[in-house]
Amino acid sequence: MEMHAVVGAELARRLAADSTLSYQDYEVLVALTDNDSGQLRVMEIAEVLGWEKSRVSHQVSRMTSRGLVEKRPCESDRRGFEVSITDVGRSHIERAAPGHVEAVRELFIDRLSANDLASLTRIARKVLGGESA
């Protein structure tokens, strides 16, 4: 937990210093840009990020007011909402991503050997896949 807190806080600090995006903005924009259509339902964003639906809704509202995303009722069922990245949002993430990737490398990846990374990958797959030792 300490590693997550320390690395996450430094990544958020650097992102804020180098761009107009908060770390939460960045996470939502990454989720959207990882989807070919550039859009996801609010519940899908919540699942991808591991957030509560209400947290996503509040974050999306803040981002909508800044023109980073658009939110509209889902046409297929009208119960949920779809969130789409805007050209403004895409421009912001394209400018922020290189610095963020560089920071992740500096703070995490480059501090590990090839063996460390292989072990970490194997461990992460077991944990995320629900495998036991």
C-alpha positions, -999 to +999 in steps of 0.1 A: +000+000+000+029+023+008+044+018-027+011+025-044+005+056-023+040+070-029+043+063-066+006+073-072+011+106-054+042+115-073+026+105-106-004+128-098+019+156-087+039+155-120+008+152-141-007+183-125+026+202-129+030+193-165-006+195-177-041+208-169-053+173-161-059+158-127-049+121-122-086+112-122-091+131-155-062+112-170-076+078-158-110+085-174-095+097-206-072+066-208-102+044-204-120+062-232-091+063-256-084+026-250-118+019-266-118+022-304-150+042-303-137+067-277-168+062-257-180+040-228-210+038-206-206+052-171-209+017-157-181+005-180-158+033-169-165+023-133-156-013-140-124-004-158-112+019-131-126+000-101-146+031-090-181+034-077-206+046-103-213+078-083-176+087-083-175+083-121-206+104-125-191+132-104-158+130-122-175+130-156-196+160-146-165+180-138-148+169-170-179+178-191-179+213-177-143+216-189-151+202-224-130+171-220-159+147-224-195+147-235-222+127-217-255+117-232-283+092-226-275+057-240-296+052-271-299+015-267-317+014-233-321+051-222-313+040-185-276+047-186-253+073-200-225+072-226-194+092-221-174+103-252-140+119-254-141+153-272-114+167-294-104+189-265-100+158-242-081+140-269-057+169-273-051+171-235-043+135-231-021+134-262+000+162-246+000+147-211+007+110-221+044+113-230+053+129-197+032+104-178+048+075-195+083+089-188+074+094-151+061+058-148+093+045-164+115+067-141+096+060-109+089+023-114+100+004-145+136+016-147+141+007-111+135-029-117+156-055-135+144-077-163+140-105-138+121-082-114+097-073-142+092-109-153+084-119-117+061-089-112+043-098-145+039-134-134+026-124-099+002-099-113-013-124-138-018-149-109-034-123-087-056-108-114-065-142-128-074-156-094-048-183-096-033-199-065+003-207-061 
